[in-house]
């Protein structure tokens, strides 16, 4: 299950960066909301999958509450999921 979580973490991080730094500025500066609509739903699904898998993986690996909070908080910080992958998920 850890390899799946690593893939979801990578995809969630990339979708968040694209949404935050590409789609949102295009929406507000160019008055073009289609990119937010295109990226919003996949990012939302990846975000939910990341949270659910983090809880499952954290339980299986017996992460401390501090590590669990860090992993969950990383999902709302740009580039956070990449840091989590490097620090906690590398085999």
BELTANOR-V833834 format. One record per backbone hydrogen bond with DSSP energy under -0.5 kcal/mol. NH is the residue of the N-H (numbers start at 1). CO is the residue of the C=O. If there is no record, write none. Layout:
# BELTANOR-V833834
nh = <NH & NH>
co = <CO & CO>
This chain:
# BELTANOR-V833834
nh = <5 & 6 & 7 & 8 & 9 & 10 & 11 & 12 & 13 & 14 & 15 & 16 & 17 & 18 & 19 & 20 & 21 & 22 & 23 & 24 & 26 & 27 & 28 & 29 & 30 & 30 & 32 & 35 & 37 & 38 & 39 & 40 & 41 & 42 & 43 & 44 & 45 & 46 & 47 & 48 & 49 & 50 & 51 & 52 & 53 & 54 & 55 & 56 & 57 & 58 & 59 & 60 & 61 & 62 & 63 & 68 & 69 & 70 & 71 & 72 & 73 & 74 & 75 & 76 & 77 & 80 & 81 & 83 & 84 & 85 & 86 & 87 & 88 & 89 & 89 & 90>
co = <1 & 2 & 3 & 4 & 5 & 6 & 7 & 8 & 9 & 10 & 11 & 12 & 13 & 14 & 15 & 16 & 17 & 18 & 18 & 19 & 22 & 23 & 24 & 25 & 25 & 26 & 26 & 32 & 33 & 34 & 35 & 36 & 37 & 38 & 39 & 40 & 41 & 42 & 43 & 44 & 45 & 46 & 47 & 48 & 49 & 50 & 51 & 52 & 53 & 54 & 55 & 56 & 57 & 58 & 58 & 64 & 65 & 66 & 67 & 68 & 69 & 70 & 72 & 73 & 74 & 77 & 74 & 79 & 80 & 81 & 82 & 83 & 84 & 84 & 85 & 85>
